């Protein structure tokens, strides 16, 4: 079904992608990137640098954002999606298209929930309670499941 939806989106059906995937409650896959398009590429990083008080992730260029939207068949449609890193730069995520995807800014598992998970995993890595590779694997595999495990509990839809 997802491949069919992506094919429709590539043919100009961006609204179909949003409606069909729905970002609806009850199905984690609605909130996860297509693993073929976004496997979650990482970069070689030094954990001490990631955890330093001076660490600041560089901003993602508009060109990269447009490429990520186009990769998902959404063209320049920014109204329904935000471009995000599957593995955040704060956990060594790359800025390549293999790590970028358009996600819902709101909803049961919108961008705000993913930001909370990223902060929690960063905290666990920097306090040496979790290895960086394990944090990357958790967020790459199923960030919604990781959210439930590390941030806690079911959520309600954001308004």
HELIX and SHEET records of a PDB file:
HELIX    1   1 UNK A    2  UNK A   10  1                                   9    
HELIX    2   2 UNK A   14  UNK A   21  1                                   8    
HELIX    3   3 UNK A   28  UNK A   31  5                                   4    
HELIX    4   4 UNK A   47  UNK A   50  1                                   4    
HELIX    5   5 UNK A   62  UNK A   71  1                                  10    
HELIX    6   6 UNK A   89  UNK A   91  5                                   3    
HELIX    7   7 UNK A   97  UNK A   99  5                                   3    
HELIX    8   8 UNK A  111  UNK A  126  1                                  16    
HELIX    9   9 UNK A  132  UNK A  147  1                                  16    
HELIX   10  10 UNK A  148  UNK A  152  3                                   5    
SHEET    1   A 2 UNK A  82  UNK A  85  0                                        
SHEET    2   A 2 UNK A 100  UNK A 103 -1                                        
END                                                                             
